[in-house]
Amino acid sequence: MATTTTATAQKQQEQEEGSSKPGMRKPVFTKVDQLKPGTNGHTLIVKVLTSQTVLQKGRAAAASSHHLRHTRIAECLIGDETGTIIFTARNDQVDLMKPGTTVILRNAKIDMFKGSMRLAVDKWGRVEVTEPANFVVKENNNLSLVEYELVSVAEE
């Protein structure tokens, strides 16, 4: 009888705490082939295939400051068992995106660049290196090679 009362009291306490603060949701993992233009909030587990630095420059952060703020951008080909896509890594993300590593991209979004999709993680998302995944990347389905065109529909 005492254990039932404690379990009930514990459930009530959890419900009260839950009402004041939203609980953590379990992530829903997206596959690369499910990505569409203009979408965001994706969580993916992917392997890094290649990483190529496309921009690296340093500039003064402020006129009175002697510190340089470096801007680094790398395009990384990433993928899972359904396909590949180009990921745009910025600044500290470049160091994490080493070829051969497996990463979890949280709150990733699709950016359009010259009519093709690029995956990116902004300040609201996160890039985490994780243990190696046991899938083989499907390299012949690169979603960044598909060109999209913005079409305006005339209403009659």
N, C-alpha and C positions, 0 to 999 in steps of 0.2 A: 504494500500500500504506500509506503514512504517513497519508493522509487517512482511510482506513477505520479505522485504529487510533485516531486522534484522535476520530472520530465515536463510536466504541464507548466510549471513555473518557469522553466528554462525556455520553453517555446514562447510563452507570453513575453519574456524579456527580449528574446530575439525579434519578435514582431514589433515591440516598442522601439527597439534600436533601429530596425529596418525602416520604420516610418519617418524617423528624423533624418536618416542618411541613406541615399540610394545604394543598393548593394552592387557588387561587381558582377557584370554579366559575363558568361562564358563566351569566348570569342567564336565567331562563325568563320571558319577558314574558307577563303575563296580560291578557286583554281584559276590559273592564268587564262585559260580559254573562255572563262565567264566574264572577263573584263570587257567593258563597253565604254565608248567615249562619253565624257561628261559625268562619270560616276566617281564616287569617293567613299571613304570609310571602309576600305578593303583591308583584310588581314590575310596575309599569305605566308606560306613557308616555301622558300625557293632556294635554289643553288645558284651561286655566281659562276658564270662560265668565263666571261672576259670582263676586263675593266680597263678603260682607256681615258686618260685625262684629256679633256678638251679645252679647259680654261684654267689658267693659274696666274693670278696677279695679286700684287700687294699694293695697298694704297694707305695713305695716312688716314687714321680714323677721325682726327680733328686737327685743326690748324696748329693748336698749341701742344698737341700730343706728339711724342716721339715714337709711339707704338705704331706698328703697321698692322692693318687688318687684312689678312689674306683671304682671297676668294678662290676656292677651288671647285671645279665642276668636272665630274667624270661620267661618261656614259658606260653603263655596265649591262651586259647581256645576261639576263637572269631567266630562270625557268623552272618548271616542274614537269610532272609526267604528262601534262596536257598541252604544253607549248612554251614559247619563250616570248619575252618582251624586253625592250630597252628601259632600264631604270636610270633616272638622272640623280646621281649622288652629289650632294653639296657639302662642302667644308669637312666637318668631322666624319660624315658618312663615308667619304672617300676611303678613309683608313680602314673601315669595317668591311668594305666590299672587295675583298681579295678573291681572286679566282680559286675555285675549289671549296670555298666556305659555304655553309648553309646558314641562311638568315631568316628571321621572322620580321616581316614588314607590317607594322601596325598603323592603322588609319591612313593607308596609302590612297592616293588619288590619281586619276588619269588626267594628264595634261596633253594638249594637242600641240604638235610641233611640225610645221610644214605639212599639215594634213594627215599625219600619222600619230599613233598613240605612244605616249611615254608615261611610265609609272614614276611617281615621285612621292616622297614623304616630307611634309613641311614641318613647321615647328610644333604642330599639334599631334604629330605622329611619332613613331619610334622605330629605329632599326636595331635589332638585337641579333648577335651571333649566337647560334645554338648548336647542339650536337649534330653531326652529319646525318642527313636524311637518307633513307634506304629506297629512293626511287631513281629511275633513269630518266634524265631530261629528254623530252621530245623536241629535238632541235630543228625538225623540218616544219614547224608551225610557228613562225615568228610573227606575232600580231603587230609589231612595229613596221612591218613591210606592207601592211594593208593601208592603202590611201583612202581617206574619207574626204567627202566634199560636202560643204554646207549648201543645202538646197532650200530655197524659199518656196513655200507652197502658196500659190495664188488662190484666194477664196473667191468663189463665184456667187 
